[in-house]
Amino acid sequence: MKYSTATATALAKEIGDRLKQARLNRNLTQSEVAELAGIARKTVLNAEKGKAQLDIMIAILMALDLTQQIDLFIPKQEISPLQLAKLQGKKRQRASGLRSNKDEETPEW
């Protein structure tokens, strides 16, 4: 699968398929994973279809003992030297976004 051209739905389904295969590789039923994760079996089923919230996915990864894979999935992002210089050593807290001139309206007295 080419990840750069795949849709979000296709990627979610791929992750669900991988969760299912990890469960099968550990010889666990959906009910067993659900019990380990503290969720309903239907929630595991939905996750394996690629329809799960992030906290549910993490609970399933924990139940399957796969949390160490998170660093491979999304490596920790370091602050770029350019951003560090721009912020003069302050850690960035949020993105700046697009600015409009609406904030600069003069008040009418």
Long-range contacts (C-beta under 8 A, 24 or more apart in sequence): 9-50, 11-50, 12-50, 12-51, 13-49, 13-50, 14-50, 15-50, 15-57, 16-47, 16-48, 16-49, 16-50, 16-51, 16-52, 17-48, 17-50, 19-47, 19-48, 19-57, 19-60, 19-61, 19-64, 20-48, 22-64, 22-66, 23-48, 23-64, 26-64, 26-65, 28-64, 33-60, 33-63, 33-64, 36-62, 36-63, 37-62, 37-63
